[in-house]
Amino acid sequence: MGKKEANDDVYKILSESGYSNKAIEYFQAKENMGVIDNADQVTDLVGPCGDTMKISFNTDGDTINDAKIQVLGCPGAVASGCAVINLTKGKTLDEAAKIDLDVLYKEVEKLPDKKIHCARLAIKTLQKALKEYEEKSPGKATGESAGRKL
Ligand code: FES
């Protein structure tokens, strides 16, 4: 079976399980995956299901100019993680702090109901990374993003 046929098969299975076309595209493209060498911040988080995400990013002080994600998890986790990174790149730290489950859901359009915790894991990993970065770079934290809840 060629790569295209294999991709078409995966597409069909995910589509029938309740993934939107956009979420499947994120899953299949797997953009921004990996870990940045010498990143300003590297943070990982294990979800309740045991799956793990690791987010790394670099900033120019205020703007996240590069970010990557590593995912050991299901298609919902990969799609959510890649979408979160796409939403995060080029944002200021404060703007990134506002990326929540609603924003992510608008981006991926639809995941199967039982995959919502995968999207939540992507958001929690991002917010944990931002918080850890602020804690070690106190001058970078602003009133608005400091002290927000996960
Ligand atoms: Fe664990 Fe999706 S099943 S993140």
Backbone and ligand atoms as CSV (ligand in chain L), in Angstrom:
chain,resi,resn,atom,element,x,y,z
A,1,MET,N,N,0.843,-1.197,0.000
A,1,MET,CA,C,0.000,0.000,0.000
A,1,MET,C,C,0.883,1.254,0.000
A,2,GLY,N,N,0.609,2.201,-0.898
A,2,GLY,CA,C,1.396,3.434,-0.964
A,2,GLY,C,C,1.060,4.353,0.189
A,3,LYS,N,N,1.877,5.419,0.294
A,3,LYS,CA,C,1.681,6.343,1.411
A,3,LYS,C,C,0.317,7.052,1.319
A,4,LYS,N,N,-0.049,7.383,0.078
A,4,LYS,CA,C,-1.311,8.105,-0.086
A,4,LYS,C,C,-2.488,7.229,0.346
A,5,GLU,N,N,-2.460,5.963,-0.086
A,5,GLU,CA,C,-3.559,5.060,0.289
A,5,GLU,C,C,-3.601,4.889,1.805
A,6,ALA,N,N,-2.416,4.750,2.414
A,6,ALA,CA,C,-2.367,4.589,3.876
A,6,ALA,C,C,-2.955,5.827,4.544
A,7,ASN,N,N,-2.581,7.011,4.052
A,7,ASN,CA,C,-3.119,8.255,4.604
A,7,ASN,C,C,-4.620,8.328,4.413
A,8,ASP,N,N,-5.093,7.882,3.251
A,8,ASP,CA,C,-6.540,7.903,2.990
A,8,ASP,C,C,-7.272,6.996,3.960
A,9,ASP,N,N,-6.659,5.831,4.262
A,9,ASP,CA,C,-7.269,4.898,5.211
A,9,ASP,C,C,-7.368,5.526,6.594
A,10,VAL,N,N,-6.268,6.151,7.023
A,10,VAL,CA,C,-6.252,6.802,8.339
A,10,VAL,C,C,-7.313,7.902,8.365
A,11,TYR,N,N,-7.377,8.658,7.284
A,11,TYR,CA,C,-8.348,9.752,7.179
A,11,TYR,C,C,-9.769,9.216,7.396
A,12,LYS,N,N,-10.057,8.104,6.723
A,12,LYS,CA,C,-11.403,7.536,6.802
A,12,LYS,C,C,-11.718,7.081,8.236
A,13,ILE,N,N,-10.770,6.403,8.837
A,13,ILE,CA,C,-10.993,5.893,10.204
A,13,ILE,C,C,-11.223,7.056,11.168
A,14,LEU,N,N,-10.362,8.087,11.081
A,14,LEU,CA,C,-10.493,9.209,12.021
A,14,LEU,C,C,-11.768,9.987,11.757
A,15,SER,N,N,-12.096,10.151,10.501
A,15,SER,CA,C,-13.301,10.892,10.148
A,15,SER,C,C,-14.531,10.176,10.708
A,16,GLU,N,N,-14.553,8.866,10.575
A,16,GLU,CA,C,-15.688,8.104,11.089
A,16,GLU,C,C,-15.739,8.107,12.617
A,17,SER,N,N,-14.576,8.322,13.259
A,17,SER,CA,C,-14.590,8.361,14.728
A,17,SER,C,C,-14.971,9.734,15.271
A,18,GLY,N,N,-15.133,10.739,14.385
A,18,GLY,CA,C,-15.606,12.030,14.865
A,18,GLY,C,C,-14.592,13.156,14.820
A,19,TYR,N,N,-13.459,12.948,14.142
A,19,TYR,CA,C,-12.482,14.025,13.970
A,19,TYR,C,C,-12.886,14.893,12.780
A,20,SER,N,N,-12.743,16.205,12.918
A,20,SER,CA,C,-12.990,17.116,11.789
A,20,SER,C,C,-11.869,16.959,10.764
A,21,ASN,N,N,-12.127,17.449,9.556
A,21,ASN,CA,C,-11.066,17.438,8.532
A,21,ASN,C,C,-9.846,18.210,9.006
A,22,LYS,N,N,-10.093,19.328,9.669
A,22,LYS,CA,C,-8.978,20.178,10.122
A,22,LYS,C,C,-8.119,19.416,11.144
A,23,ALA,N,N,-8.784,18.713,12.072
A,23,ALA,CA,C,-8.039,17.956,13.090
A,23,ALA,C,C,-7.224,16.845,12.414
A,24,ILE,N,N,-7.796,16.209,11.424
A,24,ILE,CA,C,-7.079,15.128,10.728
A,24,ILE,C,C,-5.881,15.699,9.969
A,25,GLU,N,N,-6.091,16.894,9.380
A,25,GLU,CA,C,-4.958,17.520,8.672
A,25,GLU,C,C,-3.814,17.812,9.644
A,26,TYR,N,N,-4.159,18.325,10.816
A,26,TYR,CA,C,-3.125,18.580,11.820
A,26,TYR,C,C,-2.413,17.276,12.178
A,27,PHE,N,N,-3.193,16.223,12.382
A,27,PHE,CA,C,-2.602,14.934,12.766
A,27,PHE,C,C,-1.671,14.415,11.666
A,28,GLN,N,N,-2.107,14.539,10.419
A,28,GLN,CA,C,-1.310,13.966,9.340
A,28,GLN,C,C,-0.090,14.824,8.998
A,29,ALA,N,N,-0.217,16.142,9.124
A,29,ALA,CA,C,0.905,17.029,8.755
A,29,ALA,C,C,2.030,16.942,9.787
A,30,LYS,N,N,1.648,16.753,11.046
A,30,LYS,CA,C,2.634,16.648,12.142
A,30,LYS,C,C,3.679,17.771,12.074
A,31,GLU,N,N,3.205,18.992,11.865
A,31,GLU,CA,C,4.115,20.148,11.832
A,31,GLU,C,C,4.556,20.501,13.230
A,32,ASN,N,N,5.716,21.115,13.313
A,32,ASN,CA,C,6.212,21.639,14.590
A,32,ASN,C,C,6.441,20.552,15.636
A,33,MET,N,N,6.701,19.323,15.172
A,33,MET,CA,C,6.944,18.267,16.149
A,33,MET,C,C,8.433,18.162,16.435
A,34,GLY,N,N,8.756,17.884,17.693
A,34,GLY,CA,C,10.145,17.730,18.096
A,34,GLY,C,C,10.440,18.586,19.309
A,35,VAL,N,N,11.718,18.708,19.601
A,35,VAL,CA,C,12.156,19.515,20.744
A,35,VAL,C,C,13.229,20.467,20.235
A,36,ILE,N,N,13.114,21.745,20.575
A,36,ILE,CA,C,14.103,22.748,20.136
A,36,ILE,C,C,15.386,22.561,20.949
A,37,ASP,N,N,16.522,22.527,20.251
A,37,ASP,CA,C,17.812,22.488,20.958
A,37,ASP,C,C,18.017,23.815,21.672
A,38,ASN,N,N,18.540,23.783,22.867
A,38,ASN,CA,C,18.837,25.013,23.626
A,38,ASN,C,C,17.628,25.933,23.733
A,39,ALA,N,N,16.461,25.343,23.965
A,39,ALA,CA,C,15.244,26.171,24.078
A,39,ALA,C,C,15.272,27.002,25.358
A,40,ASP,N,N,14.565,28.148,25.333
A,40,ASP,CA,C,14.439,28.964,26.545
A,40,ASP,C,C,13.605,28.230,27.597
A,41,GLN,N,N,12.673,27.395,27.122
A,41,GLN,CA,C,11.817,26.670,28.054
A,41,GLN,C,C,11.497,25.291,27.493
A,42,VAL,N,N,11.598,24.281,28.332
A,42,VAL,CA,C,11.171,22.918,27.967
A,42,VAL,C,C,10.336,22.401,29.122
A,43,THR,N,N,9.106,22.009,28.840
A,43,THR,CA,C,8.195,21.565,29.905
A,43,THR,C,C,7.427,20.349,29.436
A,44,ASP,N,N,7.321,19.342,30.293
A,44,ASP,CA,C,6.457,18.230,29.900
A,44,ASP,C,C,5.397,17.974,30.948
A,45,LEU,N,N,4.394,17.263,30.512
A,45,LEU,CA,C,3.262,16.976,31.389
A,45,LEU,C,C,2.682,15.624,30.981
A,46,VAL,N,N,2.350,14.828,31.979
A,46,VAL,CA,C,1.711,13.529,31.726
A,46,VAL,C,C,0.224,13.688,32.006
A,47,GLY,N,N,-0.590,13.280,31.056
A,47,GLY,CA,C,-2.034,13.381,31.233
A,47,GLY,C,C,-2.574,12.242,32.079
A,48,PRO,N,N,-3.839,12.328,32.476
A,48,PRO,CA,C,-4.449,11.281,33.296
A,48,PRO,C,C,-4.466,9.922,32.604
A,49,CYS,N,N,-4.396,9.947,31.255
A,49,CYS,CA,C,-4.402,8.690,30.492
A,49,CYS,C,C,-3.004,8.083,30.413
A,50,GLY,N,N,-1.981,8.829,30.884
A,50,GLY,CA,C,-0.602,8.338,30.803
A,50,GLY,C,C,0.145,8.866,29.598
A,51,ASP,N,N,-0.563,9.534,28.679
A,51,ASP,CA,C,0.114,10.119,27.515
A,51,ASP,C,C,0.894,11.360,27.948
A,52,THR,N,N,1.929,11.665,27.173
A,52,THR,CA,C,2.843,12.741,27.573
A,52,THR,C,C,3.027,13.750,26.450
A,53,MET,N,N,3.097,15.006,26.844
A,53,MET,CA,C,3.453,16.066,25.884
A,53,MET,C,C,4.637,16.835,26.429
A,54,LYS,N,N,5.488,17.281,25.505
A,54,LYS,CA,C,6.612,18.129,25.883
A,54,LYS,C,C,6.613,19.335,24.945
A,55,ILE,N,N,6.550,20.521,25.538
A,55,ILE,CA,C,6.580,21.758,24.742
A,55,ILE,C,C,7.900,22.468,24.992
A,56,SER,N,N,8.529,22.909,23.909
A,56,SER,CA,C,9.737,23.737,24.052
A,56,SER,C,C,9.503,24.999,23.240
A,57,PHE,N,N,10.003,26.129,23.754
A,57,PHE,CA,C,9.886,27.364,22.970
A,57,PHE,C,C,11.058,28.287,23.221
A,58,ASN,N,N,11.231,29.192,22.268
A,58,ASN,CA,C,12.208,30.268,22.378
A,58,ASN,C,C,11.467,31.588,22.279
A,59,THR,N,N,11.974,32.582,22.997
A,59,THR,CA,C,11.357,33.903,22.894
A,59,THR,C,C,12.433,34.919,22.542
A,60,ASP,N,N,11.964,36.082,22.088
A,60,ASP,CA,C,12.904,37.191,21.930
A,60,ASP,C,C,12.765,38.103,23.142
A,61,GLY,N,N,12.257,37.547,24.206
A,61,GLY,CA,C,12.024,38.315,25.429
A,61,GLY,C,C,10.544,38.416,25.705
A,62,ASP,N,N,9.768,38.741,24.667
A,62,ASP,CA,C,8.327,38.910,24.871
A,62,ASP,C,C,7.504,38.050,23.914
A,63,THR,N,N,8.061,37.803,22.740
A,63,THR,CA,C,7.312,37.064,21.715
A,63,THR,C,C,7.885,35.657,21.562
A,64,ILE,N,N,6.968,34.703,21.437
A,64,ILE,CA,C,7.401,33.312,21.229
A,64,ILE,C,C,7.717,33.160,19.748
A,65,ASN,N,N,8.999,33.145,19.423
A,65,ASN,CA,C,9.325,33.129,17.992
A,65,ASN,C,C,9.537,31.722,17.447
A,66,ASP,N,N,9.659,30.736,18.324
A,66,ASP,CA,C,9.696,29.352,17.835
A,66,ASP,C,C,9.158,28.434,18.926
A,67,ALA,N,N,8.473,27.399,18.508
A,67,ALA,CA,C,7.926,26.440,19.479
A,67,ALA,C,C,7.773,25.087,18.800
A,68,LYS,N,N,7.944,24.052,19.594
A,68,LYS,CA,C,7.758,22.688,19.089
A,68,LYS,C,C,7.084,21.848,20.158
A,69,ILE,N,N,6.542,20.729,19.704
A,69,ILE,CA,C,5.903,19.821,20.663
A,69,ILE,C,C,6.293,18.386,20.346
A,70,GLN,N,N,6.465,17.628,21.410
A,70,GLN,CA,C,6.692,16.193,21.255
A,70,GLN,C,C,5.501,15.514,21.937
A,71,VAL,N,N,4.919,14.560,21.264
A,71,VAL,CA,C,3.708,13.919,21.808
A,71,VAL,C,C,3.897,12.409,21.815
A,72,LEU,N,N,3.701,11.824,22.982
A,72,LEU,CA,C,3.592,10.367,23.048
A,72,LEU,C,C,2.131,10.117,23.362
A,73,GLY,N,N,1.335,9.966,22.341
A,73,GLY,CA,C,-0.093,9.841,22.614
A,73,GLY,C,C,-0.905,9.566,21.369
A,74,CYS,N,N,-2.188,9.721,21.518
A,74,CYS,CA,C,-3.169,9.334,20.508
A,74,CYS,C,C,-3.279,10.409,19.408
A,75,PRO,N,N,-4.032,10.135,18.342
A,75,PRO,CA,C,-4.215,11.143,17.286
A,75,PRO,C,C,-4.817,12.449,17.815
A,76,GLY,N,N,-5.692,12.343,18.807
A,76,GLY,CA,C,-6.284,13.560,19.382
A,76,GLY,C,C,-5.229,14.415,20.059
A,77,ALA,N,N,-4.276,13.750,20.682
A,77,ALA,CA,C,-3.193,14.468,21.353
A,77,ALA,C,C,-2.263,15.106,20.323
A,78,VAL,N,N,-1.953,14.377,19.263
A,78,VAL,CA,C,-1.065,14.914,18.219
A,78,VAL,C,C,-1.730,16.115,17.536
A,79,ALA,N,N,-2.998,15.958,17.148
A,79,ALA,CA,C,-3.711,17.059,16.473
A,79,ALA,C,C,-3.797,18.272,17.393
A,80,SER,N,N,-4.152,18.044,18.653
A,80,SER,CA,C,-4.294,19.161,19.604
A,80,SER,C,C,-2.949,19.822,19.856
A,81,GLY,N,N,-1.911,19.003,20.029
A,81,GLY,CA,C,-0.589,19.549,20.321
A,81,GLY,C,C,-0.066,20.384,19.159
A,82,CYS,N,N,-0.216,19.877,17.931
A,82,CYS,CA,C,0.268,20.627,16.768
A,82,CYS,C,C,-0.533,21.921,16.602
A,83,ALA,N,N,-1.832,21.861,16.873
A,83,ALA,CA,C,-2.666,23.068,16.753
A,83,ALA,C,C,-2.268,24.093,17.809
A,84,VAL,N,N,-1.995,23.639,19.018
A,84,VAL,CA,C,-1.591,24.560,20.083
A,84,VAL,C,C,-0.291,25.281,19.693
A,85,ILE,N,N,0.637,24.549,19.108
A,85,ILE,CA,C,1.900,25.184,18.715
A,85,ILE,C,C,1.664,26.183,17.588
A,86,ASN,N,N,0.809,25.816,16.653
A,86,ASN,CA,C,0.483,26.733,15.564
A,86,ASN,C,C,-0.133,28.030,16.112
A,87,LEU,N,N,-0.967,27.903,17.122
A,87,LEU,CA,C,-1.608,29.074,17.727
A,87,LEU,C,C,-0.612,29.907,18.539
A,88,THR,N,N,0.405,29.244,19.061
A,88,THR,CA,C,1.336,29.899,19.997
A,88,THR,C,C,2.449,30.670,19.293
A,89,LYS,N,N,2.916,30.138,18.158
A,89,LYS,CA,C,4.065,30.761,17.480
A,89,LYS,C,C,3.729,32.177,17.032
A,90,GLY,N,N,4.633,33.096,17.348
A,90,GLY,CA,C,4.440,34.484,16.943
A,90,GLY,C,C,3.611,35.298,17.931
A,91,LYS,N,N,3.108,34.643,18.973
A,91,LYS,CA,C,2.314,35.365,19.978
A,91,LYS,C,C,3.221,35.903,21.087
A,92,THR,N,N,2.761,36.966,21.750
A,92,THR,CA,C,3.466,37.397,22.949
A,92,THR,C,C,3.140,36.405,24.060
A,93,LEU,N,N,3.889,36.484,25.145
A,93,LEU,CA,C,3.637,35.572,26.269
A,93,LEU,C,C,2.227,35.787,26.814
A,94,ASP,N,N,1.789,37.035,26.878
A,94,ASP,CA,C,0.435,37.309,27.382
A,94,ASP,C,C,-0.641,36.771,26.447
A,95,GLU,N,N,-0.407,36.942,25.150
A,95,GLU,CA,C,-1.390,36.416,24.186
A,95,GLU,C,C,-1.450,34.892,24.292
A,96,ALA,N,N,-0.305,34.251,24.417
A,96,ALA,CA,C,-0.273,32.787,24.521
A,96,ALA,C,C,-0.983,32.318,25.782
A,97,ALA,N,N,-0.895,33.125,26.837
A,97,ALA,CA,C,-1.550,32.747,28.101
A,97,ALA,C,C,-3.069,32.704,27.955
A,98,LYS,N,N,-3.578,33.361,26.935
A,98,LYS,CA,C,-5.046,33.391,26.732
A,98,LYS,C,C,-5.530,32.233,25.864
A,99,ILE,N,N,-4.619,31.417,25.369
A,99,ILE,CA,C,-5.045,30.265,24.555
A,99,ILE,C,C,-5.627,29.221,25.502
A,100,ASP,N,N,-6.917,29.028,25.401
A,100,ASP,CA,C,-7.580,28.058,26.289
A,100,ASP,C,C,-8.278,26.991,25.441
A,101,LEU,N,N,-9.052,26.159,26.111
A,101,LEU,CA,C,-9.692,25.046,25.414
A,101,LEU,C,C,-10.634,25.542,24.307
A,102,ASP,N,N,-11.330,26.655,24.550
A,102,ASP,CA,C,-12.248,27.194,23.533
A,102,ASP,C,C,-11.486,27.609,22.272
A,103,VAL,N,N,-10.357,28.301,22.491
A,103,VAL,CA,C,-9.554,28.767,21.348
A,103,VAL,C,C,-9.042,27.550,20.568
A,104,LEU,N,N,-8.553,26.556,21.280
A,104,LEU,CA,C,-8.028,25.356,20.618
A,104,LEU,C,C,-9.148,24.628,19.873
A,105,TYR,N,N,-10.302,24.574,20.497
A,105,TYR,CA,C,-11.413,23.859,19.870
A,105,TYR,C,C,-11.860,24.533,18.580
A,106,LYS,N,N,-11.809,25.878,18.579
A,106,LYS,CA,C,-12.148,26.612,17.338
A,106,LYS,C,C,-11.144,26.260,16.250
A,107,GLU,N,N,-9.901,26.046,16.640
A,107,GLU,CA,C,-8.855,25.761,15.665
A,107,GLU,C,C,-8.988,24.341,15.091
A,108,VAL,N,N,-9.233,23.354,15.947
A,108,VAL,CA,C,-9.304,21.965,15.437
A,108,VAL,C,C,-10.707,21.592,14.961
A,109,GLU,N,N,-11.667,22.429,15.319
A,109,GLU,CA,C,-13.075,22.309,14.882
A,109,GLU,C,C,-13.840,21.177,15.553
A,110,LYS,N,N,-13.299,19.982,15.577
A,110,LYS,CA,C,-14.032,18.907,16.254
A,110,LYS,C,C,-13.114,17.728,16.543
A,111,LEU,N,N,-13.255,17.217,17.763
A,111,LEU,CA,C,-12.610,15.955,18.137
A,111,LEU,C,C,-13.719,15.061,18.675
A,112,PRO,N,N,-13.520,13.760,18.670
A,112,PRO,CA,C,-14.520,12.900,19.303
A,112,PRO,C,C,-14.682,13.309,20.779
A,113,ASP,N,N,-15.889,13.178,21.322
A,113,ASP,CA,C,-16.140,13.623,22.707
A,113,ASP,C,C,-15.126,13.038,23.683
A,114,LYS,N,N,-14.785,11.757,23.489
A,114,LYS,CA,C,-13.879,11.135,24.462
A,114,LYS,C,C,-12.419,11.575,24.283
A,115,LYS,N,N,-12.187,12.495,23.358
A,115,LYS,CA,C,-10.828,13.001,23.130
A,115,LYS,C,C,-10.640,14.420,23.664
A,116,ILE,N,N,-11.625,14.924,24.367
A,116,ILE,CA,C,-11.499,16.300,24.868
A,116,ILE,C,C,-10.347,16.402,25.876
A,117,HIS,N,N,-10.128,15.332,26.634
A,117,HIS,CA,C,-9.029,15.413,27.604
A,117,HIS,C,C,-7.676,15.534,26.897
A,118,CYS,N,N,-7.588,15.091,25.651
A,118,CYS,CA,C,-6.337,15.212,24.903
A,118,CYS,C,C,-6.083,16.689,24.586
A,119,ALA,N,N,-7.142,17.393,24.189
A,119,ALA,CA,C,-7.015,18.831,23.922
A,119,ALA,C,C,-6.676,19.550,25.228
A,120,ARG,N,N,-7.306,19.114,26.319
A,120,ARG,CA,C,-7.037,19.746,27.627
A,120,ARG,C,C,-5.567,19.553,28.016
A,121,LEU,N,N,-5.024,18.380,27.714
A,121,LEU,CA,C,-3.613,18.123,28.044
A,121,LEU,C,C,-2.701,19.086,27.275
A,122,ALA,N,N,-3.033,19.357,26.020
A,122,ALA,CA,C,-2.217,20.288,25.220
A,122,ALA,C,C,-2.261,21.682,25.841
A,123,ILE,N,N,-3.432,22.127,26.251
A,123,ILE,CA,C,-3.563,23.455,26.871
A,123,ILE,C,C,-2.815,23.488,28.201
A,124,LYS,N,N,-2.977,22.460,28.989
A,124,LYS,CA,C,-2.310,22.444,30.303
A,124,LYS,C,C,-0.798,22.434,30.156
A,125,THR,N,N,-0.299,21.725,29.148
A,125,THR,CA,C,1.153,21.688,28.935
A,125,THR,C,C,1.655,23.072,28.536
A,126,LEU,N,N,0.923,23.732,27.637
A,126,LEU,CA,C,1.325,25.090,27.234
A,126,LEU,C,C,1.310,26.027,28.434
A,127,GLN,N,N,0.235,25.993,29.206
A,127,GLN,CA,C,0.126,26.935,30.327
A,127,GLN,C,C,1.184,26.644,31.400
A,128,LYS,N,N,1.490,25.365,31.585
A,128,LYS,CA,C,2.548,25.022,32.541
A,128,LYS,C,C,3.895,25.557,32.036
A,129,ALA,N,N,4.150,25.426,30.741
A,129,ALA,CA,C,5.413,25.915,30.167
A,129,ALA,C,C,5.525,27.432,30.344
A,130,LEU,N,N,4.444,28.150,30.083
A,130,LEU,CA,C,4.465,29.611,30.221
A,130,LEU,C,C,4.712,30.007,31.671
A,131,LYS,N,N,4.051,29.289,32.571
A,131,LYS,CA,C,4.188,29.604,34.002
A,131,LYS,C,C,5.634,29.358,34.456
A,132,GLU,N,N,6.185,28.224,34.049
A,132,GLU,CA,C,7.565,27.910,34.447
A,132,GLU,C,C,8.540,28.940,33.872
A,133,TYR,N,N,8.265,29.363,32.642
A,133,TYR,CA,C,9.152,30.363,32.023
A,133,TYR,C,C,9.077,31.678,32.796
A,134,GLU,N,N,7.878,32.080,33.145
A,134,GLU,CA,C,7.719,33.332,33.904
A,134,GLU,C,C,8.394,33.242,35.258
A,135,GLU,N,N,8.286,32.072,35.890
A,135,GLU,CA,C,8.863,31.929,37.222
A,135,GLU,C,C,10.383,32.075,37.208
A,136,LYS,N,N,11.000,31.609,36.138
A,136,LYS,CA,C,12.463,31.724,36.116
A,136,LYS,C,C,12.916,33.031,35.474
A,137,SER,N,N,11.997,33.770,34.842
A,137,SER,CA,C,12.325,35.068,34.248
A,137,SER,C,C,11.336,36.097,34.784
A,138,PRO,N,N,11.414,36.434,36.075
A,138,PRO,CA,C,10.375,37.257,36.688
A,138,PRO,C,C,10.155,38.594,35.987
A,139,GLY,N,N,11.206,39.148,35.377
A,139,GLY,CA,C,11.050,40.439,34.692
A,139,GLY,C,C,10.115,40.353,33.503
A,140,LYS,N,N,9.903,39.122,32.993
A,140,LYS,CA,C,9.090,38.955,31.784
A,140,LYS,C,C,7.607,38.871,32.102
A,141,ALA,N,N,7.284,38.531,33.362
A,141,ALA,CA,C,5.869,38.342,33.701
A,141,ALA,C,C,5.171,39.695,33.756
A,142,THR,N,N,3.974,39.748,33.241
A,142,THR,CA,C,3.204,40.980,33.336
A,142,THR,C,C,2.085,40.737,34.321
A,143,GLY,N,N,1.451,41.814,34.744
A,143,GLY,CA,C,0.369,41.689,35.716
A,143,GLY,C,C,-0.724,40.790,35.210
A,144,GLU,N,N,-0.970,40.853,33.902
A,144,GLU,CA,C,-2.104,40.121,33.385
A,144,GLU,C,C,-1.873,38.614,33.375
A,145,SER,N,N,-0.672,38.219,32.952
A,145,SER,CA,C,-0.468,36.782,32.838
A,145,SER,C,C,0.011,36.163,34.144
A,146,ALA,N,N,0.634,36.964,35.004
A,146,ALA,CA,C,1.099,36.402,36.265
A,146,ALA,C,C,-0.103,36.005,37.108
A,147,GLY,N,N,-0.032,34.877,37.705
A,147,GLY,CA,C,-1.072,34.471,38.643
A,147,GLY,C,C,-2.307,33.889,37.992
A,148,ARG,N,N,-2.284,33.650,36.670
A,148,ARG,CA,C,-3.478,33.042,36.080
A,148,ARG,C,C,-3.576,31.577,36.498
A,149,LYS,N,N,-4.766,31.061,36.331
A,149,LYS,CA,C,-4.964,29.667,36.705
A,149,LYS,C,C,-4.730,28.769,35.495
A,150,LEU,N,N,-4.343,27.523,35.767
A,150,LEU,CA,C,-4.201,26.554,34.679
A,150,LEU,C,C,-5.554,26.166,34.180
L,1,FES,FE1,FE,-4.258,10.265,26.127
L,1,FES,FE2,FE,-5.426,11.247,23.983
L,1,FES,S1,S,-5.821,9.338,24.919
L,1,FES,S2,S,-3.977,12.209,25.236
